[in-house]
Amino acid sequence: YYATQNADELTDYIVNPTAYFSAISLVLGFLLVFRTQLAYMRYWEGRTSFQTLMSKLEDVGIHTKTFVRLNDSEAIKWKNAMGHMLINYLALAMAELRGERDLDEVVTKYNLSLTPDQREELEAFSYRAYIAMSWIMDAWVKRATAGGVTVPPPVQSRTYQNLSEAQLAFNAAQKIQSTPFPYPFVQVCGMLLNVYMFSAPLVIGAYINHFIFGTLLSCFSVLGFFALNRTADELEDPFGHDPNDLPLDHYLCSFQESMVSLGIIQYSELQVADDEAQVSPQEAGDQLLLNSEGDEEAAHAPRGTKKFMMKQRKQERINSGHFMYLR
């Protein structure tokens, strides 16, 4: 209001407001666009690293099914244990990326399947995902030494390579989580934003004498820069519990479904994490996607409609934060 009412006086104080305003807008805009671009690169790199981690673990799950072809009770038990160890590793990696250090909370939240000895070993160390990876490697080495793997050693080496690449992907995600965005860069952006916020209304008011138009232009101009800065702040750390962070819980649920699809883990071992009614579908695919309240309705629906309902209810669970974990 002061700027619109005293435009002539301000033009006397600011001899060439266009030069000043253009300079600070150009510098601030460049810094914010550059920061947003770097933040999105961190976000996408985090997504890529986690997807690579899941992909390599899924390959190990496929090897578990195909490389161990024996169908005796001991082999089936070993496959089931390996499936649990893969899920435990992914869950512990998620917890580490999110900064969740309390083991009791992690075990309860992700329903980890641990023996007393394994839990005691995890309590003694901070980097628990590495311990879980050592369990997987040890199980494969012992199985191969005992002659329980039906493929030749050169083919079996692919399993160890996938495990190594999974660990590499986890380390890449850890790099993003443990390396904060440069503090001086953030402070410079914050300082220039404050300067722009207080100076923009004065300079704009010196050119636009209409109170409403000048106010709107000033608000949207400042709001745009602040929104860009806030977007970068949200994207630069993709691992966490914020609404705009990567949906790691959904990825874990998808990984569990892949283990069930391979047949190394049974549907009966799944439970709803928020202690809702247990899922009891008529078809195998429905078991992971339909909740107990809609089973009867879905069972009598046409095939195309049923698939649509399954996707719809799965999305509802994702949006409400209800995911399935293993016991």
N, C-alpha and C positions, 0 to 999 in steps of 0.2 A: 504494500500500500504506500509506504514511504517513497519507494522508487517511482511509482507511477505519478505521485503528486509532486515530486521534486525532480523531474527528469532533467530540466534545464540546469539545475544546480549540480546534479551528478555528472552531466556531460562536461561541466567546467572542471570538476575534480579529476575525472577520467578522460584524458585528452583523446585517447584512441581505444575505446573499450573493445572494439572488434578484434584488435590485435591481441589484447590480453586474453579475452574470452576464447578466441580461436586457439591460442597457444595452450592454455590449460586444458581445454576440451580435447585437443589432439593428443597431448601427453597422457591424460587420464584415460581416454578411450583406448589408446594403444596398450597401455599397461593392463587394463581390465580385459581386453580381448586376448592378450597374450596369456594372462593368468587363467582365463577360462579355457583356453585351448590346452594349456598344460594340465589343468585339472581334469579335463575330459580325457586326455591321454592317460592320466593315472587311473581314472575310472575304468576305461576300456582295457587297459593293461591288467588291472585287477580282475576284471571279468574273464579275460582271455586266460590268465594264469589259473584261475579256479576251474574253468571249463577243461583246460588241459589236465589238471589234476584229476578231475572226475573221469575224463576219458581214459587216462592211463590205468586208473583203478578198475574201471569197467573192463578193460582189456585183461587185467589180471583175473577178474571174475570169470571171463570167458575161458581163460586158460585153466582155471580151477575146474570148470565143468568138462572141458575137452581133453586136458592132459591127464586127468585122473579118471579113467574110464571104468574102474572097478566099481561094482554095485553092492559090495558087501557092506555090512553095518558100520565097520570101521571107516571105510572110504566115505560113506555118506556123512558120518559124523565129522570127519576131517573137513569135508567141503563146507558143511554148515558152520564149523568153527572159523574157517577161512573167510566166509562171507561176513560173519560178525566182526572179525578183525579188520576187514576192509572198511566196514561202516564205522567201527570205533576210531580208526585212523582218520577218516574224513571228518568225523564229529570233533575229535580232538584238534585237528587242524583248524576247523571253524572256530572253536573256542579260543584258540591261541590268536587267531587273526582278529577276533573281537575283543581280546584282552580279558577274557573270562578266566580267572586264575583259581577260583575256589573249586576244588575237585568235587566236593559233595554236590554243589549246585550244577556242575557240568554233567555229572553222572545222572542226576535226577532229571535235568532238563532234556537231555538227549537219550535217556534210557539206555545207557551203555551196558553192554554185557561183559562184565569183568569178573575174573576169579579173585579171591582174597589176595593171592600173591601178586596178581597184576595190579590190583588197586594199591597195595602197599608199595610196589615199585613206582607207580605213578606219583604217589604222595612225596616221594623222596627227590623228585626232579621237577624243574620248572618247564622244560621243553618236552612236553609229554607226547607230542606227535612223533618225535624221533624215537621214543621208546616203543610206541605202537608199530612203527615201521620195522624196528628190529625184531619184534615178535613175528611179523609177517615173513620177513626174510628167513628167520630161524625155522619157522614151520616148513617153508618150502625146501630149505636145505636138508632138514631131517627127513622129509618125505622122499626127496630124490635119493638120499643116501640109503634109505631102506628099500629102494626099488619100487616105490609106489607110484612113480610117474611113468606113463606108458609111451612117452616120446623120447627120441634121442637127445643127448645133452645139447647139441647145437641149437635144436628147436626150443628146448627148455630155457636156453639163455635169454630168449625174448622176454620171458617173465621177469627176470632180474633187470633187464634193460627197461622195461615198463615201470618197474618199481623205482628205479633210479630216476627216470624222467618225471615220475609223479613227485618225487622228493624235490627235484629241481623246480618244478612248477610251484610247489608250496613255498620254496625259498624265494622265488620271484614275487609271489604274493606277499611274503613277509617283508621283502624289500620295500614295497609300497607302504605297508602298515607301519614299519619302523622308521621310515624316512619322512619327516614332516616337510610341509611346503616351506621354502626359505622364509625365515622370519622377517628379514629386512624388506623383502619384496612385498609382503603383506602389510607391513607398517607404512611403506611409502604409498601404497594404494589407499590405505585408510586415511592418511594425512591429506592427500590430494582430494579425496572424497569430501572431507570436512571443509576444506577450503572452497571447493566447488559448490557445496551446499549453501554456504553463506554468501558467496559472491555472485552466483548465478541469478538470484532474484534482483539484485541491484543492477547488473548489466542488462538483463532482459527488460527491466522496468524503465531503463533509460531510453529504450527504443519503442516499447509498446506502452502507450499511455492508457490503454483500456485496462481497468483493474481485473476483470474476470479473465480476459484472454492472457494477460501477463501472468496471473496467478496459475492458470492451468498449464501454460507453457513451462513455467518454472518448476511446477510440481512434477510433470511428466519427464522433464529433462533430468532432474535430480533422481527421480524414482528409477529411471532407466539405468543409470549408472549404478545405483545401489542394488538393483535387482541382479545386474550382471555380476557384481562382486559377491553377492550372496549365493548365486548359482555356482560360482567357482568354489566358494567355501564348502558347499554341499558335496561337490563332485570330487574334491581332492582327496577325500578319505572314504573309499568305497566300502570298507568293512566296518560294520557296527550294527546298531539297532535302530538308527534313524529311519524314517519312512522312505527317504531317498537313497538309502544304502542298498547294496546288492541283497536280494532275497535269498540269503544263504540257507535258510530253513527249507525253502522250496526246493533248492538244489539237492539238499540232503534227502528230502522226500523222494525226489526223482531217482536219486542213486539207489535208494532202498527198493524202489519199484523195479529197477533194472536187475538187482540181485534176486528178487523174487521171480522175475521173468526167466532168469537163467535156471531156476529150480534148485539153487543151493540154499535158499532160505524159504520157509513156508509162510503162507498167508496168515496162518494161525499165530505167528510170532509178531504180528503187527498190532499196535494199539494206538488209540488217539491220544495225543500228548496232553490235551487239556481235560482228560478224564471224562469225555462225553460218552454217549452210548457207543458200544462196540459196533464195528462195521460187520454186517453179515449179509453180503450180496448173494445173488443167485448165480452169477457168472464170475469167473476169475478176474476179468478186467474190472467188473463193477465193484469188486471188493475194496479196491484202493480208492475209488472215486465217488461212491455213493454213501451217504450217511444212512443210519438205520431208519430215520423218519421217512425216507423216500424210497425205500426198497420195494414196497408193494406197488407204488405208483409206477416205478420204472420197470418192474417186472412185466406189467401188462401193456407197456407202451410199445409202439412199433420200433423196429430196429433203428431206423434213422433218428427217430425222436429220442430213443434211449441214449444214443451216442451224444446227442446234443445236451440232454439232461446231465449226463455224466460230466461233460466238460463244464457245464454251467455250475454244477455243485462243487466241482473241484476248484473253480475260480472263486466261488464264495468262501471256501475254506482258506484259500490263499489270502483273500482280502481281509478275512477276520482273524488271521494269525493262527488258525488251527491246523496243525500238521501232524502227520503220523510218524512215529518213531518206533524203533524196535525195542522190545523188552530187554 
